[in-house]
Amino acid sequence: MPKKKPSKTRIEFRKGHQGQRRERGLTEKYASSKDEIDTQNSERITGKGDLTRRRTVKGELVDPEHRDTFQSIQMDASDATLDGRVIRVHGLESIVELPDGKLLRCAIRRVLKNLATTQRHVVVTGDQVRIEPHGSNQGWIVRIEPRGSELCRTSKNRRHVIASNIDQILVVTSAAEPAIKPNLIDRVLATAEQNRIEATICLNKCDLLAPEKLQPLIGSYAQMGYRVLMLSAIKGWGMEQLVSWVQGKSSAVIGQSGVGKSSLLNHLIPGLAQRVQAVSLDNQKGKHTTTTAEWFRIDETTSIIDTPGVRQFQLWDIVPAELTGLFRDLRPFASQCRYQDCSHHHEDTCAVKDAVADGRLDPRRYESYLQILDAPAFASDDADDTPWHDAAE
């Protein structure tokens, strides 16, 4: 049977991928030449060779509509490659775990690293990859498998993928020290809706605030169908419920610095002993203790990705017209608006605004929607620095 020829794809590399090379001795060469140089016929600039940013590589297009993204192009890998999962990334080096548990320090194949993409980093924690082993503990990443899901945000006008191939997002916040930022929660929930990932709100440090102050916020999210867990890592409250909820799933933990993500992971993963720090007394903000996302295996079916603390969460690839559809509580009323392109902001006749006025829609959620809508490029959560329970009072 004839061997199947590998497929080829024309792809685009990022600007400046090729190093600048200058031929030496040009001055002496032309000074010693007596012949007149015909620059018009001696050189032609074409779309081939080193003068172009497009190349033909062995691989296939997974998603023809997104030719500029690296995950749409899968390079052919040889039979000598091995499957692995990226458990953390340190600059240009990725730590990859093989199925037998062995860890390899891997660099990224140049053709992958130079692809033109909107993504900030080519390889992220959670990626399934193919690697070529090199030596006893090193290797090359030659292929990145298509991702089942992504948790991403905007960072410096590029797509920053925080974690990939996850089943659910654990949005960790704290009742106090630092105070709750509902707008940050709403942004993460909108991203979860966009990527069709299940989301659970983990409310830590519940021992620091009276439960009745938290009930309105908890009730608002519960009515929308979100699961809200009231926890205390120090007291051990709700830990059994959290363990049962992550069982059999791949989860990503995200939240502000200082809300207790590392403390919760220490309960979930025996022997982990993640470093924790107290919240700053000056500004009531957490200190960064986790510097890079890291994947942890609990058992054969359960894993967790710990992520660094976030103070901003800019939405990626969401236009204002799509934002309403990502708010579960706004969707039913938005379909009743008189105008199909209603922004639910300045229009006189708006079913969403009527629902807020009649008490059928939580005013805080509507204000959160407006903050995201009005922010430049859906910028940050810093506009909502007022502690929620103080504002409610």
PyMOL commands that set and color helices and strands:
alter all, ss='L'
color gray80, all
select helices_A, chain A and resi 26-32+39-42+49-51+64-66+70-72+110-113+182-195+206-208+211-223+239-246+261-268+320-326+331-334+351-357+363-374+382-384+388-392
alter helices_A, ss='H'
color red, helices_A
select strands_A, chain A and resi 8-12+54-61+73-75+82-90+93-97+103-108+128-134+138-144+150-155+158-164+168-174+198-204+227-230+250-255+294-297+303-306
alter strands_A, ss='S'
color yellow, strands_A
deselect
rebuild
show_as cartoon
